[in-house]
Amino acid sequence: MNVLPFLLLVSPLALAQEGAPAQTAQAPSAQEQTAQGQGAQGQPAQGQGSPEQPAQGEAQEPQADAGQAPEGAVSAPGQDGYTPPDAAAIQPALRIMGYVDLGWAKAGGDGTSFSPTDQRIPADYGVDTFAPAVNSRGDVASTNAGIRFTNGFLPFSVGIGGHGSFLINTVDLDVRYTPPSAPLMFFARLQGLPRFSGQGQSNTLLVEQAFARWVPFSSQELAITAGKSDSVFGIEYLENEANLRTGITPSLIARYTTGQGLGLKAFYRLQFPKAWSAVSLNVSATNGGNMVSPLAPQSASLTGTPTVSARLGYELNLPQIEVKLGVSAMEGPRNDQSQSSVRHRAIGGDARVLYGPLEVRGEVVRLSEDEGSGDKVNDLGPQTVASGFDVFGGYVQAALGFALPEVVKRVSVYGRYDRRHAQFQGFGPITVDRFTAGARVDVFDALALKGEVLKNRELLGAPNVDNDVVTTSLVFSW
């Protein structure tokens, strides 16, 4: 395969936040920029990180996700507790937001990573079935393996095979309620997913998030969350949603780090203004850890024991440059098994550097799963083999974007390189990589147009197939 030239360019992305308004291209107000330490689409706010006005939230948990008081709350430095703000200064207690992600995509070959000449089974153990992704959810063009046996290591599919097709990727509705007299926030994210498969039309209504958050002290960046909410592992979960992601498709390691978790979470951040720095800790105990739902169920614990995940972060917020570093870990029982003694564990590292319009970020993860004691079950249904599994992978992404004063608000170009090495117990290892390049144009204040090309390569253990992808996305937010 010819290697697609990798663009070392991309737009600084808008950092996602659970429970925050879903706005594709709208730049935050000056007040929000100060609170988040971010300008529009990830640009540093003027004077950010200065001792007089330090950034107010590691990008890991900005705004509502950081240990900040709800919108409109008045901080009382040196005093614990919550001071209700002036009624005229706050936004409505109930806010309804959302977005629609439409697209067109075409994958090479039959839309899968399977080769007709590869007769190994399970068929999904010898290839990377997640490679031909077409949207921000990581759904692929097809997972049709024909008559070959597969064992549940599969993403969700849009069912278009190797044909070009228009798609409704996601219809998202967000509801947020912030009581004016209490430091609480309640949030729900519902998503409609129209899909077609060999079994016919399927319309899924997904409860993507549903949680309550308590900010006990206005003088401390501490937040406690209960319910179904974002992962705490790494940084890619910050751009899970299509309206917040600079590009279109997730990385090759996103399946291990960006799953929504059902359980408890706590975030704490401590600033050192004189050193222009801050440290943060994000900890969760959830049903199934950080894997995406096709691989590990989240709606119920099959073992009765939660998986614990955490990220320790450091940030240096200088006036002209930001450096953000983090290390993450996860350990607990595999939630596709009924025995809590069958464990999985992961460790990862991440880094981000922002300088003017340029952002460079990278992330690595190593994950292993013990061999199961019986059959397994995940969101795809009961499976037959519960093999041990090991994976090491990562990505590096560069972004460059420019704000414009006209109808076209921002133009961005970006590129990413991914690499993944994985092996199921008793099967040969496989190594794959991917080059991704694309562009994004933000029009008016609520419309984003994106185009992206994926060049997938099989380097070791997997058959060479035509599973490259051309995909587009039109995201309208309100």
C-alpha positions as CSV (number, residue, x, y, z in Angstrom):
1,M,0.0,0.0,0.0
2,N,1.1,3.5,-0.7
3,V,1.5,5.6,2.4
4,L,-0.7,8.7,2.5
5,P,1.4,11.7,3.4
6,F,0.8,12.6,7.0
7,L,-0.1,16.2,7.6
8,L,1.5,17.6,10.7
9,L,-1.3,20.1,11.0
10,V,-4.5,20.5,13.0
11,S,-6.9,22.7,14.8
12,P,-6.7,22.9,18.5
13,L,-9.8,21.1,19.5
14,A,-12.6,22.2,21.7
15,L,-12.2,20.3,24.9
16,A,-15.2,18.3,25.7
17,Q,-17.1,18.4,29.0
18,E,-19.8,16.1,30.3
19,G,-22.8,18.2,31.1
20,A,-21.5,21.2,29.2
21,P,-23.5,22.8,26.4
22,A,-22.9,21.1,23.0
23,Q,-21.8,23.9,20.8
24,T,-19.9,23.1,17.7
25,A,-18.3,26.4,16.6
26,Q,-19.5,29.0,19.0
27,A,-16.7,30.6,20.9
28,P,-17.2,30.8,24.6
29,S,-17.8,34.2,26.3
30,A,-14.9,36.1,27.8
31,Q,-16.2,34.9,31.2
32,E,-16.2,31.3,30.1
33,Q,-12.7,31.6,28.6
34,T,-11.4,32.9,31.9
35,A,-13.1,30.1,33.8
36,Q,-11.9,27.3,31.5
37,G,-8.5,28.8,30.6
38,Q,-9.5,28.2,27.0
39,G,-10.4,30.3,24.0
40,A,-12.6,29.2,21.1
41,Q,-11.7,25.7,19.9
42,G,-9.0,25.1,22.5
43,Q,-7.1,28.4,22.0
44,P,-5.6,29.8,25.2
45,A,-7.5,32.8,26.6
46,Q,-5.6,36.1,26.8
47,G,-3.5,36.2,29.9
48,Q,-4.3,32.6,30.7
49,G,-2.3,31.0,33.4
50,S,-1.0,34.2,35.0
51,P,-0.7,34.3,38.7
52,E,-3.4,37.0,38.9
53,Q,-5.9,35.0,36.8
54,P,-4.9,31.3,36.6
55,A,-6.6,28.9,34.4
56,Q,-9.7,27.5,36.1
57,G,-9.8,23.8,35.2
58,E,-7.4,21.3,33.9
59,A,-8.8,20.4,30.5
60,Q,-9.5,17.0,31.9
61,E,-12.5,18.4,33.7
62,P,-13.3,21.9,32.5
63,Q,-16.3,24.0,33.7
64,A,-19.0,21.7,35.1
65,D,-16.6,18.8,35.1
66,A,-14.0,20.6,37.1
67,G,-14.5,21.2,40.8
68,Q,-16.2,24.5,40.0
69,A,-19.5,25.8,41.3
70,P,-22.4,25.5,38.9
71,E,-22.8,28.2,36.4
72,G,-23.6,31.5,38.1
73,A,-22.3,30.5,41.4
74,V,-20.3,33.1,43.4
75,S,-17.0,32.0,44.8
76,A,-16.1,33.1,48.3
77,P,-12.4,32.7,48.6
78,G,-11.3,31.4,52.0
79,Q,-14.9,30.4,52.9
80,D,-16.4,26.9,52.5
81,G,-19.9,26.5,51.3
82,Y,-22.1,27.9,48.5
83,T,-23.3,31.4,48.1
84,P,-26.3,31.8,45.8
85,P,-25.7,34.4,43.1
86,D,-27.8,37.3,42.0
87,A,-30.9,35.9,40.2
88,A,-30.2,38.3,37.3
89,A,-26.7,37.0,36.9
90,I,-27.4,33.3,36.3
91,Q,-28.5,31.4,33.2
92,P,-31.8,29.5,33.2
93,A,-31.8,26.6,35.6
94,L,-33.1,24.2,32.9
95,R,-31.2,24.1,29.6
96,I,-31.9,22.0,26.6
97,M,-29.0,21.5,24.0
98,G,-27.9,19.0,21.4
99,Y,-26.6,18.4,18.0
100,V,-27.2,16.4,14.8
101,D,-24.3,14.6,13.0
102,L,-25.0,13.9,9.4
103,G,-22.4,12.3,7.1
104,W,-21.3,10.6,3.9
105,A,-18.8,7.8,4.0
106,K,-17.2,5.2,1.8
107,A,-14.8,2.4,2.8
108,G,-12.6,0.3,0.5
109,G,-13.2,-3.3,-0.3
110,D,-16.3,-4.8,1.4
111,G,-16.1,-2.2,4.3
112,T,-14.4,-4.7,6.7
113,S,-10.9,-5.7,7.7
114,F,-11.7,-9.4,6.8
115,S,-9.9,-11.1,3.9
116,P,-11.8,-13.8,1.9
117,T,-8.6,-15.9,1.9
118,D,-8.1,-15.8,5.7
119,Q,-9.8,-18.8,7.2
120,R,-8.5,-18.4,10.8
121,I,-11.2,-18.4,13.5
122,P,-12.4,-16.5,15.4
123,A,-12.2,-14.3,12.4
124,D,-12.1,-11.1,14.5
125,Y,-9.0,-12.2,16.4
126,G,-6.7,-12.0,13.4
127,V,-7.6,-8.5,12.1
128,D,-8.4,-5.1,13.4
129,T,-12.2,-4.9,13.0
130,F,-12.2,-1.3,14.3
131,A,-10.0,0.1,11.6
132,P,-12.5,1.2,8.9
133,A,-14.3,3.7,11.2
134,V,-16.6,6.2,9.5
135,N,-17.9,8.5,12.3
136,S,-17.1,9.9,15.7
137,R,-18.7,7.0,17.6
138,G,-16.1,4.7,16.0
139,D,-18.8,2.8,14.1
140,V,-17.4,1.0,11.1
141,A,-18.6,0.5,7.5
142,S,-19.3,-3.2,8.1
143,T,-18.5,-6.1,10.4
144,N,-19.9,-8.8,8.0
145,A,-17.5,-11.8,8.2
146,G,-19.7,-14.0,6.1
147,I,-20.0,-17.6,7.4
148,R,-16.9,-17.3,9.5
149,F,-17.2,-17.5,13.3
150,T,-16.6,-14.3,15.3
151,N,-16.3,-13.9,19.0
152,G,-17.5,-10.5,20.0
153,F,-14.4,-8.4,19.4
154,L,-16.3,-6.1,17.1
155,P,-17.4,-2.5,17.0
156,F,-20.9,-1.3,16.0
157,S,-21.6,-1.0,12.3
158,V,-23.5,1.4,10.0
159,G,-24.1,-1.5,7.6
160,I,-23.0,0.1,4.3
161,G,-20.3,-2.4,3.3
162,G,-18.0,-1.0,0.6
163,H,-20.7,1.4,-0.8
164,G,-20.7,5.1,-0.4
165,S,-23.7,6.2,1.6
166,F,-25.3,9.2,3.3
167,L,-25.7,8.6,7.1
168,I,-27.4,10.0,10.1
169,N,-24.6,9.3,12.6
170,T,-26.1,10.7,15.8
171,V,-29.1,12.8,16.9
172,D,-28.2,14.1,20.3
173,L,-30.4,15.7,23.0
174,D,-28.8,17.1,26.2
175,V,-30.8,18.2,29.2
176,R,-29.1,20.0,32.1
177,Y,-30.7,21.3,35.3
178,T,-28.8,23.4,37.8
179,P,-30.8,24.3,40.9
180,P,-30.3,28.0,41.7
181,S,-30.2,27.4,45.4
182,A,-27.8,24.4,45.6
183,P,-24.3,23.4,44.3
184,L,-25.8,20.6,42.2
185,M,-26.1,19.8,38.5
186,F,-28.2,17.1,36.9
187,F,-27.5,16.0,33.3
188,A,-28.9,13.5,30.8
189,R,-27.7,12.9,27.2
190,L,-30.0,10.9,24.9
191,Q,-28.9,9.8,21.5
192,G,-30.8,8.4,18.6
193,L,-28.8,6.1,16.3
194,P,-30.6,5.1,13.1
195,R,-28.8,2.1,11.6
196,F,-29.4,-0.5,8.9
197,S,-28.0,-4.1,8.8
198,G,-28.7,-7.4,7.2
199,Q,-31.6,-7.8,9.6
200,G,-33.2,-4.6,8.5
201,Q,-33.7,-1.1,9.9
202,S,-32.7,-0.6,13.6
203,N,-33.4,2.6,15.5
204,T,-31.7,2.7,18.9
205,L,-32.3,5.3,21.6
206,L,-29.2,5.3,23.8
207,V,-28.8,6.8,27.2
208,E,-25.3,8.0,26.7
209,Q,-25.0,9.8,30.0
210,A,-27.2,10.4,33.1
211,F,-25.6,11.7,36.2
212,A,-25.8,14.1,39.2
213,R,-22.8,16.2,40.2
214,W,-22.2,17.9,43.6
215,V,-19.7,20.7,44.2
216,P,-19.5,20.8,48.0
217,F,-17.1,23.9,48.3
218,S,-17.0,27.0,46.3
219,S,-13.4,27.6,47.4
220,Q,-12.2,24.2,46.3
221,E,-12.1,22.6,42.8
222,L,-13.8,19.4,44.0
223,A,-16.6,17.7,42.2
224,I,-18.3,14.4,43.0
225,T,-20.4,12.6,40.3
226,A,-22.8,9.7,40.5
227,G,-24.3,8.0,37.5
228,K,-23.2,7.3,33.9
229,S,-20.5,9.7,32.8
230,D,-17.3,10.1,30.9
231,S,-14.2,8.0,31.4
232,V,-11.3,9.4,33.5
233,F,-8.5,7.5,31.6
234,G,-6.3,9.6,29.3
235,I,-7.5,12.5,27.3
236,E,-9.3,11.3,24.2
237,Y,-12.6,11.0,26.0
238,L,-12.7,14.8,26.1
239,E,-13.7,14.8,22.4
240,N,-16.0,11.8,22.4
241,E,-18.9,13.8,20.8
242,A,-19.0,14.8,17.2
243,N,-19.6,18.5,17.9
244,L,-16.5,18.7,20.1
245,R,-14.1,16.5,18.1
246,T,-11.8,18.4,15.7
247,G,-11.9,15.6,13.3
248,I,-14.3,12.7,12.7
249,T,-13.0,9.3,13.7
250,P,-11.5,8.2,17.0
251,S,-8.0,6.7,17.4
252,L,-7.1,3.0,17.2
253,I,-6.8,2.9,21.1
254,A,-10.0,4.8,21.8
255,R,-11.9,1.5,22.3
256,Y,-9.9,0.9,25.5
257,T,-10.1,4.4,27.1
258,T,-13.2,6.3,26.1
259,G,-16.1,4.2,27.2
260,Q,-18.9,5.8,29.4
261,G,-18.8,4.5,32.9
262,L,-21.7,3.8,35.4
263,G,-20.7,4.4,39.0
264,L,-19.0,7.1,41.1
265,K,-16.4,9.7,40.2
266,A,-14.4,12.4,42.0
267,F,-12.3,15.2,40.6
268,Y,-9.9,17.5,42.5
269,R,-7.6,20.2,41.2
270,L,-5.1,22.2,43.2
271,Q,-3.5,25.4,41.7
272,F,-0.1,26.9,42.3
273,P,-0.5,30.4,40.9
274,K,3.1,31.6,41.6
275,A,4.4,28.6,39.6
276,W,1.7,29.0,36.9
277,S,0.8,25.4,37.5
278,A,-1.8,23.0,38.8
279,V,-2.2,19.3,39.6
280,S,-5.4,17.3,39.3
281,L,-6.7,13.9,40.3
282,N,-9.6,12.2,38.6
283,V,-10.8,8.9,40.1
284,S,-13.7,6.6,39.3
285,A,-15.2,3.3,40.4
286,T,-17.5,1.9,37.7
287,N,-19.1,-1.3,36.5
288,G,-16.8,-2.1,33.6
289,G,-13.9,0.3,33.4
290,N,-13.0,2.4,30.4
291,M,-13.7,0.1,27.4
292,V,-16.4,1.0,24.9
293,S,-19.7,-0.7,25.3
294,P,-19.4,-3.3,22.5
295,L,-16.4,-4.8,24.5
296,A,-17.5,-4.4,28.1
297,P,-21.1,-3.9,29.4
298,Q,-21.6,-0.9,31.6
299,S,-25.3,-1.0,32.5
300,A,-24.9,-3.7,35.1
301,S,-22.0,-5.3,37.0
302,L,-21.7,-9.0,36.2
303,T,-19.2,-9.6,39.0
304,G,-20.4,-7.3,41.9
305,T,-17.0,-5.6,42.1
306,P,-16.2,-2.3,40.4
307,T,-13.2,-1.4,38.3
308,V,-11.2,1.5,39.6
309,S,-9.6,4.0,37.2
310,A,-7.6,7.2,37.9
311,R,-5.6,9.9,36.1
312,L,-3.0,12.2,37.8
313,G,-2.4,15.3,35.8
314,Y,0.0,18.2,35.8
315,E,-0.4,21.5,33.8
316,L,1.9,24.4,33.2
317,N,-0.1,27.4,32.0
318,L,2.2,30.1,30.8
319,P,0.9,33.2,28.9
320,Q,2.2,31.9,25.6
321,I,2.3,28.1,25.9
322,E,0.5,25.4,27.8
323,V,1.9,22.0,28.7
324,K,-0.4,19.3,30.1
325,L,0.9,15.9,31.2
326,G,-1.0,12.9,32.7
327,V,-0.6,9.3,33.7
328,S,-3.6,6.9,34.0
329,A,-4.2,3.5,35.5
330,M,-7.1,1.0,35.7
331,E,-7.6,-2.3,37.5
332,G,-10.5,-4.5,38.3
333,P,-12.6,-7.5,37.1
334,R,-13.4,-8.1,33.5
335,N,-17.1,-7.2,33.3
336,D,-17.8,-9.7,30.5
337,Q,-17.3,-12.4,33.1
338,S,-19.2,-13.5,36.2
339,Q,-16.0,-14.2,38.3
340,S,-14.4,-11.2,40.0
341,S,-11.1,-13.1,40.0
342,V,-10.8,-12.7,36.2
343,R,-9.0,-9.3,36.1
344,H,-8.0,-6.6,33.6
345,R,-5.6,-3.8,34.0
346,A,-4.2,-0.8,32.1
347,I,-1.7,1.9,32.3
348,G,-1.3,4.9,30.1
349,G,0.3,8.3,29.6
350,D,-0.7,11.5,27.7
351,A,0.7,14.8,26.8
352,R,-0.5,18.1,25.2
353,V,1.3,21.2,24.1
354,L,-0.5,24.3,23.0
355,Y,1.3,27.2,21.4
356,G,-0.7,29.9,19.7
357,P,-2.8,28.2,17.0
358,L,-0.8,24.9,17.2
359,E,-1.7,21.9,19.3
360,V,0.3,18.7,19.5
361,R,-1.0,15.8,21.6
362,G,-0.2,12.1,22.1
363,E,-1.3,9.2,24.2
364,V,-0.2,5.6,24.8
365,V,-1.9,2.7,26.6
366,R,-1.0,-0.8,27.6
367,L,-3.8,-3.1,28.6
368,S,-4.1,-6.8,29.5
369,E,-7.0,-9.1,30.3
370,D,-6.8,-12.5,32.1
371,E,-8.2,-15.6,30.4
372,G,-11.8,-16.1,31.4
373,S,-13.2,-19.0,33.3
374,G,-16.1,-19.6,30.9
375,D,-18.1,-18.0,28.2
376,K,-18.3,-14.2,28.0
377,V,-21.1,-11.7,27.3
378,N,-20.9,-8.1,26.1
379,D,-23.3,-5.6,24.4
380,L,-23.2,-7.8,21.2
381,G,-24.6,-10.7,23.2
382,P,-23.2,-14.1,24.5
383,Q,-19.9,-15.1,23.1
384,T,-18.0,-18.5,23.2
385,V,-14.4,-17.9,24.0
386,A,-13.0,-15.7,26.8
387,S,-9.3,-15.5,25.8
388,G,-6.6,-13.6,27.5
389,F,-5.6,-10.4,25.7
390,D,-2.7,-7.9,25.6
391,V,-2.4,-4.7,23.6
392,F,-0.1,-1.8,23.4
393,G,-0.8,1.2,21.2
394,G,-0.9,5.0,20.9
395,Y,-1.3,8.0,18.7
396,V,0.2,11.4,18.0
397,Q,-1.9,14.2,16.6
398,A,-1.0,17.7,15.4
399,A,-3.5,20.5,14.8
400,L,-3.5,24.0,13.3
401,G,-6.4,26.3,13.1
402,F,-7.2,29.9,12.4
403,A,-10.1,32.0,13.6
404,L,-11.8,34.3,11.0
405,P,-14.1,37.3,11.4
406,E,-16.5,36.5,8.6
407,V,-19.3,34.0,8.1
408,V,-16.7,31.3,8.1
409,K,-15.6,31.5,11.7
410,R,-12.7,29.0,11.7
411,V,-10.7,26.9,9.3
412,S,-8.6,23.9,10.6
413,V,-6.4,21.2,9.2
414,Y,-5.2,18.2,11.2
415,G,-3.4,14.9,11.0
416,R,-2.9,11.9,13.3
417,Y,-0.7,8.8,13.3
418,D,-1.9,5.6,15.2
419,R,-0.2,2.3,15.9
420,R,-1.6,-0.8,17.7
421,H,0.0,-4.1,18.5
422,A,-2.3,-6.8,20.0
423,Q,-2.5,-10.5,20.7
424,F,-5.2,-12.9,22.0
425,Q,-3.9,-15.8,24.0
426,G,-3.3,-18.8,21.8
427,F,-3.3,-16.7,18.6
428,G,-0.6,-14.9,16.7
429,P,0.1,-11.2,17.3
430,I,-1.0,-8.5,14.9
431,T,0.3,-5.0,14.3
432,V,-1.5,-2.3,12.4
433,D,-1.2,1.5,11.9
434,R,-3.2,4.3,10.4
435,F,-2.6,7.7,8.9
436,T,-5.4,10.2,9.2
437,A,-5.7,13.6,7.6
438,G,-8.6,16.0,7.3
439,A,-10.0,19.5,7.5
440,R,-12.8,21.3,9.4
441,V,-14.6,24.5,8.6
442,D,-16.8,26.2,11.2
443,V,-19.6,28.2,9.6
444,F,-21.7,30.8,11.5
445,D,-21.9,29.8,15.2
446,A,-23.5,26.4,15.1
447,L,-22.4,24.5,12.0
448,A,-19.2,22.4,11.4
449,L,-18.2,20.8,8.1
450,K,-15.5,18.1,8.2
451,G,-13.8,15.9,5.7
452,E,-11.3,13.1,6.5
453,V,-9.2,10.3,4.9
454,L,-8.0,7.2,6.7
455,K,-5.1,5.1,5.4
456,N,-5.1,1.8,7.2
457,R,-2.1,-0.6,7.0
458,E,-1.6,-4.2,8.2
459,L,2.0,-4.5,9.2
460,L,2.2,-7.9,11.0
461,G,-0.1,-11.0,11.4
462,A,-3.1,-9.6,9.7
463,P,-3.9,-10.0,5.9
464,N,-3.5,-7.0,3.7
465,V,-7.0,-5.7,2.7
466,D,-8.4,-2.6,1.2
467,N,-10.1,-1.0,4.3
468,D,-9.2,2.7,3.7
469,V,-11.9,5.2,4.4
470,V,-13.1,8.5,3.0
471,T,-15.7,10.1,5.4
472,T,-17.4,13.5,5.9
473,S,-19.5,15.0,8.6
474,L,-21.9,17.9,9.0
475,V,-22.6,18.8,12.6
476,F,-25.3,21.2,13.6
477,S,-25.5,22.3,17.2
478,W,-28.0,24.2,19.3
